[in-house]
């Protein structure tokens, strides 16, 4: 009796061939729709990191107006010191 129970348990726990889901079976791989979930899973961590960095940067004082003002000041044309601009 123990041997029959052991054989039955072994057969029930033995791996069998995997069944594909209904969308994988019906897709002829011509429409390429199976790539969107993978693309979403790959890009999700980058989106979360960008959101966290944006929130931390905003709270650290890097607001959009401040950043634009700094960039404009950095890339603005510098005045030539040899040109006299005073008028009388």
C-alpha positions, 0 to 999 in steps of 0.5 A: 500500500505504501508503494502505491501511495508513493508511486501516485504521489511521485506521478502527481508531483512529476513535471509535465509539459507546460500549457501556453496561455490562450493569447499565446496559443492564438497569436501567430506572432505576426502582430507583435503584441506580445512585446508590449508587456515586456517593454512595460516591465523593462521601462517601469523601473526607469520611470519610477527612478525618474519620478523619485529623482524628480520629487527629491530634486523638487524638494531640494530646491531644483524647481523648473523656473530656477533651472531655466533661469540658471541655464539662461544665465549660463548660456547667455552671451557674455558682454565684451569688457573692452566695449564701453557702454556708458553714454553721457 
